[in-house]
Amino acid sequence: MTGGAMDPLPAAPVAAAAEAEADEEADAPAADLPMPQASEGRDLEPERMQVPQGNPLLLCHTLQELLARDSVQVELIPEKKGLFLKHVEYEVSSQRFRSCVYRRYNDFVVFHELLLQKFPYRMVPALPPKRMLGADREFIEGRRRALKRFINLVARHPPFSEDVVLKLFLSFSGPDVQSRLKEAAQCAGDEFLTCKLAPRAKDFLPADVQTQFALSRELIRNVYNSFHKLRDRAERMASRAIDNAADLLTFGRELSALGSDTTPLPSWAALHSSTWGSLKQALKGLSVEFAVLADKAAQQGRQEESDVVEKLNLFLDLLQSYKDLCERHEKGVLHRHQRALRKYSLMKRQMSAAAHGPEPESVEQLESRIVEENAIQTMELRNHFSLYCLHQEMQLVHAYLPLTSHILGAFVNSQIQGHKEMSKVWNDLKPKLHCLFVGPNSTLTPPRSPRDGLSPH
């Protein structure tokens, strides 16, 4: 390693190479994606390399500060591109960079994989799945919403928001954005190699860091399960509002059809012919009010989908990314660290036995053992840095917790406004029903409710 990014470690280039060899059992990166290079670490922006004052483990970001970092819109381009294999494009506009670019789903995939390479110890939200065949309009719209949530979580994440790869993805409008993203990723190593605090991460961790990690993971699991149920119920309520709108519209259409019936009146009903004609005219006029009711119900359902369901999905995506990060820590860094410690223990025993043996070790053997020991030291540092990042990411999750009040506020306001507007239409509709109720002496006799004195018997 050059550039002094890992000054506390001896023979760091050799350690990095040995670490790569020790990581063979880990998941390989996607094909065609460049591995981060550590040699360019010194070319990073100066502010990213400075050690912050105080305890750098503590984050001081509020929800409003995070939301103010950027607001990214992802809109579907109506026309499908491509001569033979059609693909969908999205218009991605960033408020922060004042940019508007066009991206395909595969561009998001490359960007996502580069984020995982550069920030393996941070919460990288998952992408929506890719469907090869049969991508209907509903699937494409759901994926558009998921991509919008993904890019907004990334654009508002403190380390991600200052990275050149994000800026390129949101602002580069030239051809072949994927190649430009990969080139940019080769200019620096991952966060462990470029962060000066990485070798000192252990100094900032609490003594009971493993206990805190276990408690945080359990808390996030419980919160996720509860919010998942809330999201499901909110989806059902929004869906019911939209279904209610369709039922009201059909109800009004049937009243209009009944009022427009042109079937001749039979002779035996001649005594009451005026009744049927008046009734038809009144029924036909009522269809307008039911159309208004249907529009109000549909509007409430759409508002609940955008203001309640989507915000719940955003928070769930964030919680899921923390759960995924915990799994990566245990299956990746922690597993390799434990394997390295076992290897280190075996190496120490071998060195002790060789020291008392009849023949001294060769220079090559000594160099090999130094390389192994440096790799183990690097792996231990990475384990501490991973815990350091997990601690910060948990604080980031808590910074998003006030989003709950926004969600509940939007839900309550939607219910109040929706019921208020529909109540007004119902009240306006009620006087128009009087012409439907004609008594035996042609007098208007509106029906009475049980509270008007009628006995249930």
PyMOL commands that set and color helices and strands:
alter all, ss='L'
color gray80, all
select helices_A, chain A and resi 12-22+41-43+46-49+63-69+105-118+137-155+158-161+164-171+177-185+191-194+198-204+209-259+267-355+363-400+403-436+450-452
alter helices_A, ss='H'
color red, helices_A
select strands_A, chain A and resi 72-76+89-94+99-104
alter strands_A, ss='S'
color yellow, strands_A
deselect
rebuild
show_as cartoon
